[in-house]
Amino acid sequence: MAEAIARYDAADVIEPSSAGLSPMGSIAEQTRQTLMQNGYSADGLTSEALTREAGDAADIIINMTGRPREETFWDQAKVEDWIVQDPYGAVPETYQRVFEGIKRRVNQLAMGLREKRENKTTAK
């Protein structure tokens, strides 16, 4: 969900890519439904494993695993922990609640990145 939201709400400051520690290989149908009901496309979303190369290339890694970053990621300095319930298999209302929480966090992250970019521009 975070990748789809970032693609549409924050494409000016985020180039999102999604990867997991235990990917299913597909996107849950209820995830697709929730995104579509909220005006977001699930087209192009995949469920892939996080690779070292992808992690190294990222500026920020959002950890939604619930696991401590020290046990999971090799470069903790670029990891931001978000506590997010995994809605898989839950009722549609749970997916909606999770969607709303992720959307709020993505938009907060984007605002912070826009402020940083603006500060760099005005400091020159």
C-alpha positions as CSV (number, residue, x, y, z in Angstrom):
1,M,0.0,0.0,0.0
2,A,2.8,2.4,0.9
3,E,4.3,2.2,-2.6
4,A,1.0,2.9,-4.3
5,I,0.3,5.8,-2.0
6,A,3.8,7.3,-2.5
7,R,3.6,7.0,-6.2
8,Y,0.5,9.3,-6.4
9,D,0.9,11.5,-3.3
10,A,4.6,12.0,-3.2
11,A,6.1,11.3,-6.6
12,D,7.9,14.7,-6.4
13,V,10.1,13.6,-3.5
14,I,9.8,9.8,-3.2
15,E,10.7,7.2,-5.8
16,P,9.0,4.3,-4.1
17,S,10.0,0.7,-4.3
18,S,8.5,-2.0,-2.2
19,A,10.3,-5.1,-1.0
20,G,9.7,-7.5,1.9
21,L,11.5,-10.0,4.1
22,S,9.0,-12.7,3.3
23,P,7.2,-11.8,0.1
24,M,4.1,-13.7,-1.0
25,G,4.9,-13.3,-4.7
26,S,1.6,-11.5,-5.3
27,I,-0.5,-8.6,-3.9
28,A,-3.5,-9.6,-1.7
29,E,-6.8,-9.0,-3.5
30,Q,-8.1,-7.0,-0.5
31,T,-5.1,-4.8,-0.8
32,R,-6.0,-4.1,-4.4
33,Q,-9.6,-3.5,-3.5
34,T,-8.7,-1.1,-0.7
35,L,-6.4,0.9,-2.9
36,M,-8.9,1.1,-5.7
37,Q,-11.7,2.1,-3.3
38,N,-9.5,5.0,-2.2
39,G,-8.6,6.1,-5.7
40,Y,-5.2,4.5,-6.0
41,S,-4.0,2.0,-8.6
42,A,-2.4,-1.3,-7.7
43,D,-1.0,-1.7,-11.2
44,G,2.6,-2.6,-11.2
45,L,2.7,-3.5,-7.5
46,T,4.7,-6.7,-6.8
47,S,5.7,-8.7,-3.9
48,E,9.5,-9.1,-4.0
49,A,12.3,-9.9,-1.6
50,L,14.5,-7.1,-0.2
51,T,17.9,-7.5,-1.7
52,R,21.2,-6.0,-0.4
53,E,21.5,-4.1,-3.6
54,A,18.1,-2.5,-3.3
55,G,18.8,-1.6,0.3
56,D,22.1,-0.1,-0.5
57,A,20.6,2.0,-3.3
58,A,17.8,3.3,-1.1
59,D,18.0,6.7,0.6
60,I,15.4,5.7,3.2
61,I,14.1,2.2,4.2
62,I,10.8,2.1,5.9
63,N,10.7,-0.9,8.2
64,M,7.1,-2.1,8.6
65,T,8.1,-5.7,9.7
66,G,7.6,-5.2,13.4
67,R,11.1,-6.6,13.9
68,P,13.9,-4.5,15.4
69,R,15.9,-2.8,12.7
70,E,19.2,-4.1,14.3
71,E,18.1,-7.7,13.6
72,T,16.9,-7.1,10.1
73,F,18.8,-4.4,8.3
74,W,22.5,-4.0,7.7
75,D,22.5,-0.2,7.5
76,Q,20.3,1.0,10.4
77,A,21.1,4.6,9.8
78,K,18.8,4.8,6.8
79,V,15.9,2.8,8.4
80,E,12.8,4.5,9.8
81,D,10.5,2.2,11.8
82,W,6.8,2.4,11.3
83,I,4.5,0.2,13.4
84,V,1.9,-1.0,11.0
85,Q,-0.5,-3.9,11.5
86,D,-0.3,-6.6,8.7
87,P,-3.9,-6.7,7.5
88,Y,-3.4,-9.9,5.5
89,G,-6.5,-12.1,5.9
90,A,-8.4,-9.5,8.0
91,V,-11.8,-7.9,7.3
92,P,-12.0,-5.0,4.8
93,E,-12.3,-2.5,7.7
94,T,-8.9,-3.5,9.0
95,Y,-7.4,-3.0,5.5
96,Q,-9.0,0.5,5.4
97,R,-7.7,1.4,8.8
98,V,-4.2,0.3,7.8
99,F,-4.4,2.1,4.5
100,E,-5.4,5.4,6.4
101,G,-2.4,5.0,8.8
102,I,0.0,4.3,6.0
103,K,-1.3,7.3,3.9
104,R,-0.9,9.6,6.9
105,R,2.7,8.4,7.4
106,V,3.6,8.6,3.7
107,N,2.3,12.2,3.6
108,Q,4.2,13.1,6.8
109,L,7.4,11.7,5.3
110,A,6.8,13.6,2.0
111,M,6.2,16.9,3.9
112,G,9.5,16.4,5.7
113,L,11.4,15.7,2.5
114,R,9.8,18.7,0.8
115,E,10.9,20.9,3.7
116,K,14.4,19.6,3.4
117,R,14.5,20.2,-0.3
118,E,13.1,23.7,0.2
119,N,15.7,24.5,2.9
120,K,18.5,23.3,0.6
121,T,17.2,25.5,-2.2
122,T,16.9,28.7,0.0
123,A,20.3,28.1,1.7
124,K,22.1,28.4,-1.7
